[in-house]
Amino acid sequence: MSALAIRDLPDWPAGMTRETALAYTGVAEAQLRAWEKAGKVSFRARGPRGAQLALRSDLDAALAHLFIADLAEDLDFG
């Protein structure tokens, strides 16, 4: 995975690929998969050439939830 420089983005897009979502949230790939499994974030083929995109608002909500979740829930990457 190549790193995205924030200076290269004028603003974070409303729909993000997996790579951009990881850069935006700063979470581990396992956490992103856990959000998908829980239905908090979903990637859909809506981008150019069928690229899978997730909504920034869903990523924001899932990230915010990390700071109010119980420790046991935080550690459940199952």
Backbone as a ProteinNet text record, in pm:
[ID]
protein_1_A
[PRIMARY]
MSALAIRDLPDWPAGMTRETALAYTGVAEAQLRAWEKAGKVSFRARGPRGAQLALRSDLDAALAHLFIADLAEDLDFG
[TERTIARY]
85.2	0	89.1	62	138.6	71	150.4	96.5	44.7	-63.5	-118.1	-75.8	-21.1	17.4	-104.4	-129.7	-245.2	-236.5	-115.2	-100.6	-145.5	-151.7	-194.3	-345.9	-416.5	-562.8	-613.8	-693	-745.7	-841.8	-910.9	-1003.6	-1029.3	-1067.4	-1097.8	-1227.7	-1231.5	-1352	-1465.4	-1587	-1703.9	-1709	-1652	-1642.6	-1496.4	-1454.7	-1312.1	-1287.7	-1177.7	-1131.5	-1076.6	-1050.3	-995.9	-865.3	-775.6	-646.7	-665.5	-753.4	-779.4	-847.5	-940.1	-1009.3	-911.1	-814.7	-713.3	-627.3	-589.9	-510.9	-592.3	-719	-806.3	-829.4	-860	-892.6	-769.5	-664.6	-544.6	-556.6	-662.3	-680.6	-610.9	-596.9	-538.5	-638.1	-584.4	-669.7	-767.1	-721.4	-808.9	-928.2	-907.4	-1017.6	-1117.2	-1068.2	-1156.9	-1240.3	-1177.5	-1251.7	-1355.8	-1323.1	-1419.2	-1539.9	-1516.8	-1627.7	-1715.2	-1652.4	-1728.9	-1813.4	-1751.7	-1821.6	-1940.8	-1924.1	-2031	-2135.1	-2109.6	-2204.1	-2193.8	-2087.1	-2069.4	-2017.3	-1938.5	-1880.8	-1899.4	-1939.4	-1948.6	-1887.9	-1813.1	-1752.7	-1839.6	-1873	-1956.8	-1892	-1915.3	-1858.6	-1930.9	-1881.9	-1944.4	-1843.3	-1716.2	-1612.4	-1575.9	-1478.2	-1431.1	-1384.2	-1423.5	-1386.4	-1422	-1532.7	-1581.1	-1509.6	-1433.2	-1361.3	-1459.3	-1421.1	-1502.6	-1486.3	-1596.8	-1594.9	-1678.4	-1634.1	-1710.7	-1737.9	-1847.6	-1882.2	-1795.5	-1745.9	-1668.4	-1751.4	-1880.3	-1966	-1973.7	-1974.9	-1973.8	-1840.6	-1732	-1599.8	-1589.5	-1641.8	-1640.5	-1717.7	-1836	-1918.8	-1851.3	-1791.6	-1723.4	-1603	-1529.2	-1412.6	-1454.3	-1557.7	-1607	-1650.1	-1709.3	-1756.3	-1640.7	-1521.7	-1404.9	-1374.9	-1407.1	-1373.3	-1481	-1593.8	-1697.7	-1725.9	-1663.8	-1688	-1616.7	-1667.8	-1601.8	-1471	-1378.2	-1248.4	-1263.5	-1349.8	-1369.5	-1416	-1503	-1551.5	-1439	-1353.5	-1240.3	-1146.6	-1129.3	-1032.9	-1091.2	-1218.3	-1284.1	-1270	-1159.1	-1138.1	-1188.2	-1247.6	-1296.3	-1352.4
-117.7	0	123.1	216.1	339.1	443.6	522.4	625.9	742.8	801	920.1	1041.8	1139.8	1262.6	1353.5	1402.7	1489.7	1612	1661.5	1779.8	1753.1	1626	1591.1	1588.6	1597.9	1597.9	1735.8	1800.7	1931.5	1919.5	1809.4	1779.6	1630.5	1570.5	1427.2	1408.3	1315	1293.8	1232	1249.6	1193.4	1041.9	987.7	843.6	805.5	704	668.1	522.5	498.8	362	309.1	180	118.8	187.1	210.5	272.9	412.7	490.5	626	622.7	529.3	516	483.3	397.3	364.4	485.6	562.3	683.6	786.8	800	898.6	867.6	742.8	706.8	678	627.5	591.2	460.8	383.7	256.6	143.9	31.9	-87.1	-149	-221.1	-288.9	-384.8	-448.5	-539.4	-464.9	-341.6	-261.4	-227.9	-192.4	-161.1	-283.4	-400.7	-524.9	-552.2	-523.4	-542.8	-450.8	-327.1	-235.2	-287.5	-343.6	-401.1	-518.1	-606.4	-724.5	-684	-576.4	-527.9	-445.1	-416.2	-337.9	-187.8	-142.7	0.8	73.9	5.1	60.7	-42.6	3.6	-89.2	-24.8	-105.8	-62.4	-114.2	-25.6	-61.8	-14.5	-89.2	-56	65.4	182.3	307.2	402.9	371	461.3	434.7	508.8	488.8	345.4	289.5	152.2	51.4	74.3	-20.4	-16.5	89.2	100.4	94.2	21.4	7	132.4	196.6	318.1	300.9	365.7	374.1	521.7	549.2	686.8	740.8	862.8	927.9	940.7	968.2	982.3	851.3	737	607.5	585.5	624	611.9	701.4	823.5	916.2	859.3	803.6	747.8	627.9	540.1	422.4	464	562.5	610.7	675.3	755.5	819	714.1	605.9	499.7	432.7	431.3	372.2	440	566.6	641.8	634.6	571.1	552.5	405.2	317.3	173	115.9	3.8	-70.2	-127.1	-148.8	-203.6	-338.7	-424.8	-557.6	-546	-449.4	-428.7	-377	-289.5	-236.4	-346.6	-448	-552.4	-668.1	-660.3	-768.6	-746.8	-797.3	-787.8	-911	-1005.1	-1133.1	-1131.2
0	0	0	-89.3	-92	-5.1	62.6	151.2	68	113.2	48.9	129.5	63.6	131.4	141.7	260.9	282.3	191.4	169.4	83.2	-60.2	-99.5	-234.7	-249.7	-139.3	-143.5	-101.4	-184.1	-144.9	-26.5	-19.2	89.9	80.8	190.1	185.7	108.8	14.1	-67.1	14.1	-32.7	34.8	22.3	-85.7	-106.5	-116.9	-40.9	-35.2	-67.4	-139	-161.2	-28.6	-24.6	97.8	139.6	42.9	73.5	131.2	70.3	118.8	254.8	274	402.9	514.7	486.5	587.1	619.4	517.4	540.6	617.6	584.3	647.4	794.8	826	963.6	1048.2	985.6	1060.1	1136.3	1110	1180.2	1104.7	1172.4	1110.5	1013.2	917.1	819.6	889.7	998.2	1073.3	1132.1	1176.7	1230.9	1121.5	1003.5	892	854.2	852.7	823.7	932	1057.3	1166.8	1148.7	1106.3	1079.7	966.6	865.5	754.4	802.8	879.6	931.1	1018.5	1095.1	1183.5	1108.3	981.2	901.8	924.1	990.1	1015.7	892.5	812.2	689.9	579.5	462.4	350.5	226.1	154.9	29.6	-84.4	-177.8	-291.4	-420.3	-524.9	-656.1	-713.8	-680	-725.6	-788.2	-780.2	-828.6	-972.8	-1022.1	-1159.5	-1182	-1295	-1332.1	-1223.3	-1154.1	-1053.7	-920.7	-894.1	-766.6	-650.1	-547.4	-426.8	-340.3	-305.6	-224.5	-98.8	8.1	132.8	160	226.4	258.4	371.6	354.7	460.5	588.1	575.1	693.4	772.9	704.7	774.8	844.5	779.6	841.1	964	954	1067.5	1186	1158.3	1265.7	1331.1	1250	1304.6	1387.5	1341.7	1414.6	1546.6	1543.1	1665.6	1767.2	1717.9	1806.4	1880.8	1820.6	1887.4	2020.4	2030.8	2151.4	2258.5	2226.8	2327.9	2353.7	2276.2	2287.6	2410.3	2457.3	2565.9	2515.1	2607.1	2570.7	2502.2	2550.9	2492.1	2347.5	2320.7	2184.4	2095.3	2148.6	2073.1	2026.5	2109	2081.3	2001.1	1964.3	1891	1741	1684.4	1540.9	1468.7	1543.9	1494.8	1363.1
[MASK]
++++++++++++++++++++++++++++++++++++++++++++++++++++++++++++++++++++++++++++++

